[in-house]
Amino acid sequence: MRGEPSLNYSSSALGLQGLGGWLVVVQVALYITGIQMLLGLVTSSIPNFTTEVWSVLTSPESEYYHPMWSNILVFEAIYNVFFLAFVIYILVLFYQKKSIVPRLIIVFYSLSLLFLFFNQLMLSQIPLAQELLGEGGFRHVGRALLACAIWIPYFLRSERVRITFVR
């Protein structure tokens, strides 16, 4: 009928288009993750490769020696470098609203969970690492699992995600 308002509101009319809503939380999380990766590189990964630290952990004569230390240190360094670059790449595409972003976010959260699980599994084989981490090490895995349980379905089903990342 004439004069009656239409009940067919578009998603953009409802304010779902753009980088607002829950996508703000994702943006903040990506920035925090990037900062954590950078700090991990500067405070842990790079110092672990100094002659002194490396020899203490990887030399059979050292009391802290374990044959897995060298693999873990290299694995963690590669992870930190790769994921720092990956987070930066995702953020650039995020602000360009590229259609690949939802898939990249899903890969990001999935790989983070896998890395943390395998890293924790490897660390649990080293008595010194077990002593230093205690039971708290697997808490990181639990948090990553929770993040996957929240954000992967969100990026698969969200109307805002579907209409925002279209380029």
C-alpha positions as CSV (number, residue, x, y, z in Angstrom):
1,M,0.0,0.0,0.0
2,R,1.0,3.6,-0.5
3,G,2.6,5.5,2.2
4,E,3.5,2.4,4.3
5,P,7.2,2.0,5.2
6,S,9.0,-1.0,3.6
7,L,9.9,-3.7,6.1
8,N,12.7,-5.0,3.8
9,Y,15.7,-3.3,5.4
10,S,19.0,-3.9,3.8
11,S,21.9,-5.0,6.0
12,S,23.7,-1.8,5.4
13,A,20.6,0.1,6.4
14,L,20.7,-1.8,9.7
15,G,24.3,-0.6,10.2
16,L,25.9,-4.0,9.8
17,Q,28.3,-2.9,7.0
18,G,31.8,-1.8,8.0
19,L,34.4,-2.6,10.6
20,G,32.2,-2.0,13.6
21,G,30.5,-4.3,16.0
22,W,32.4,-7.4,17.0
23,L,35.0,-6.7,14.3
24,V,36.4,-4.1,16.6
25,V,37.3,-6.8,19.1
26,V,39.0,-8.8,16.3
27,Q,41.0,-5.7,15.3
28,V,42.1,-5.1,18.9
29,A,43.0,-8.8,19.3
30,L,45.1,-8.7,16.1
31,Y,47.0,-5.6,17.3
32,I,47.6,-7.2,20.7
33,T,48.8,-10.4,19.0
34,G,51.2,-8.5,16.7
35,I,52.6,-6.6,19.7
36,Q,53.0,-9.9,21.6
37,M,54.7,-11.5,18.7
38,L,57.1,-8.6,18.4
39,L,57.8,-8.6,22.1
40,G,58.3,-12.4,22.0
41,L,60.9,-11.9,19.3
42,V,62.8,-9.2,21.1
43,T,62.6,-10.5,24.6
44,S,62.8,-14.3,24.0
45,S,63.5,-15.6,20.5
46,I,66.4,-13.3,19.6
47,P,68.1,-13.6,23.1
48,N,67.8,-17.4,22.9
49,F,70.1,-17.4,19.9
50,T,72.9,-15.6,21.7
51,T,75.9,-17.9,22.2
52,E,75.5,-18.0,26.0
53,V,71.9,-19.0,26.1
54,W,72.1,-21.3,23.2
55,S,75.0,-23.2,24.6
56,V,73.4,-23.4,28.1
57,L,70.3,-25.1,26.7
58,T,71.7,-27.1,23.8
59,S,75.2,-28.2,25.0
60,P,75.2,-31.8,26.4
61,E,77.7,-30.6,29.1
62,S,75.2,-28.1,30.5
63,E,73.0,-29.1,33.4
64,Y,70.0,-27.5,31.6
65,Y,70.6,-29.5,28.4
66,H,67.8,-31.3,26.7
67,P,68.0,-32.6,23.1
68,M,64.6,-30.9,22.3
69,W,65.7,-27.4,23.2
70,S,67.2,-26.6,19.9
71,N,64.1,-27.7,18.0
72,I,61.8,-25.8,20.3
73,L,63.8,-22.6,20.1
74,V,64.0,-22.7,16.3
75,F,60.3,-23.6,16.1
76,E,59.2,-20.7,18.4
77,A,61.4,-18.2,16.5
78,I,60.0,-19.2,13.1
79,Y,56.5,-19.1,14.6
80,N,57.0,-15.6,16.0
81,V,58.4,-14.2,12.7
82,F,55.8,-15.9,10.5
83,F,52.9,-14.9,12.7
84,L,54.0,-11.3,13.1
85,A,54.2,-11.0,9.3
86,F,50.8,-12.9,9.0
87,V,49.1,-10.5,11.5
88,I,50.4,-7.5,9.6
89,Y,49.2,-9.0,6.3
90,I,45.8,-9.7,7.8
91,L,45.5,-6.2,9.2
92,V,46.4,-4.6,5.9
93,L,43.8,-6.7,4.0
94,F,41.3,-6.2,6.9
95,Y,41.3,-2.4,6.3
96,Q,41.0,-3.0,2.6
97,K,38.0,-5.2,3.3
98,K,39.3,-8.0,1.1
99,S,37.1,-11.0,0.7
100,I,39.9,-13.3,1.7
101,V,40.0,-11.9,5.2
102,P,37.5,-14.3,6.8
103,R,39.5,-17.3,5.5
104,L,42.7,-15.8,6.7
105,I,41.3,-15.2,10.1
106,I,40.1,-18.8,10.3
107,V,43.6,-20.1,9.2
108,F,45.2,-17.7,11.7
109,Y,43.1,-19.0,14.7
110,S,43.5,-22.6,13.6
111,L,47.3,-22.4,13.2
112,S,47.6,-20.6,16.5
113,L,45.8,-23.4,18.3
114,L,47.9,-26.0,16.5
115,F,51.2,-24.2,17.3
116,L,50.4,-23.7,20.9
117,F,49.3,-27.3,21.3
118,F,52.4,-28.8,19.7
119,N,54.7,-26.3,21.4
120,Q,53.2,-27.1,24.8
121,L,53.5,-30.8,24.0
122,M,57.2,-30.4,23.2
123,L,57.8,-28.3,26.2
124,S,56.1,-30.8,28.5
125,Q,58.9,-33.3,27.5
126,I,61.6,-31.1,29.1
127,P,61.8,-31.2,32.9
128,L,63.1,-27.6,33.2
129,A,60.3,-26.3,31.0
130,Q,57.7,-28.2,33.0
131,E,59.1,-26.7,36.2
132,L,59.0,-23.2,34.8
133,L,55.6,-23.4,33.2
134,G,53.8,-25.6,35.8
135,E,50.2,-26.3,34.9
136,G,49.8,-22.8,33.3
137,G,51.3,-23.9,30.0
138,F,48.2,-25.6,28.8
139,R,46.0,-22.6,29.8
140,H,47.3,-20.9,26.6
141,V,46.0,-23.9,24.6
142,G,42.6,-23.6,26.3
143,R,42.4,-19.9,25.5
144,A,43.3,-20.6,21.9
145,L,40.6,-23.3,21.7
146,L,38.1,-20.9,23.2
147,A,39.1,-18.2,20.6
148,C,38.6,-20.8,17.8
149,A,35.2,-21.7,19.2
150,I,34.1,-18.1,19.2
151,W,35.7,-16.5,16.1
152,I,35.7,-19.3,13.5
153,P,31.9,-19.7,13.6
154,Y,31.6,-15.9,13.8
155,F,33.6,-15.4,10.6
156,L,31.7,-18.3,8.9
157,R,28.2,-17.1,9.8
158,S,28.2,-13.4,10.5
159,E,26.1,-11.1,8.3
160,R,28.5,-8.2,9.0
161,V,31.5,-10.2,7.9
162,R,29.7,-11.4,4.8
163,I,28.8,-7.8,3.7
164,T,32.0,-6.1,4.9
165,F,34.7,-8.2,3.3
166,V,33.6,-8.0,-0.4
167,R,36.5,-6.5,-2.4
